[in-house]
Amino acid sequence: MISHRQYLQFSPYFAQQDIEKTDDRIKFLKSFDNLPQPIKDLLTSLDTTEKITNAGKTFGLDEFDTESLSFAIRKIATGEVFIGNGVELIADETGLPPERAKSVLGLVVNEIFAPALEDIKKIQTSKFPQRFGAPIQAQPQVPPPVKQPEPAQNDNPNVINLRNR
């Protein structure tokens, strides 16, 4: 069980609110109202906060880097950052090497995002459609018509060439 202070520090909803710019915080709070309920629950859940705290311990993060991880989780879950940039974001926020950040992101997706994963996917695809690529519809390749050479005209008046009519 985590303390009240830990919840306020490591919950994605409250992460870095003490150093976040006022405009960014207001923007997040306004966007929070429009999020699907499973994502709201994820961002405010005590269970999520405990998982983030445990992930921080597992990967040897101090309090500040664990809070930064929580902040990165919020940015991905709300669609502020593309999940494909998650490794880079986590590495930048926590100071972990990319290989370890990749492991952290895997844990985040499999354990922390699990209850809201479908809603997170919807947000990600709606905010970054070009990153997911629209399904490519195969266009049948039709070769251009090849003009066949005209056969030599027959001198027989009883033969009619129907190809050119």
ABEGO torsion letter per residue (X at the ends): XBBAAAAAAABAAABGAAABBAAAAAAAAAAAAABBAAAAAAAABAAAAAAAAAAAAAAGBBAAAAAAAAAAAAAAAAGABBAAAAAAAAAAAAGBBAAAAAAAAAAAAAAAAAAAAAAAAAAAAAABAAAAEBBBBBBBBBBBBBBBBBBBBBABAABBBAAAX
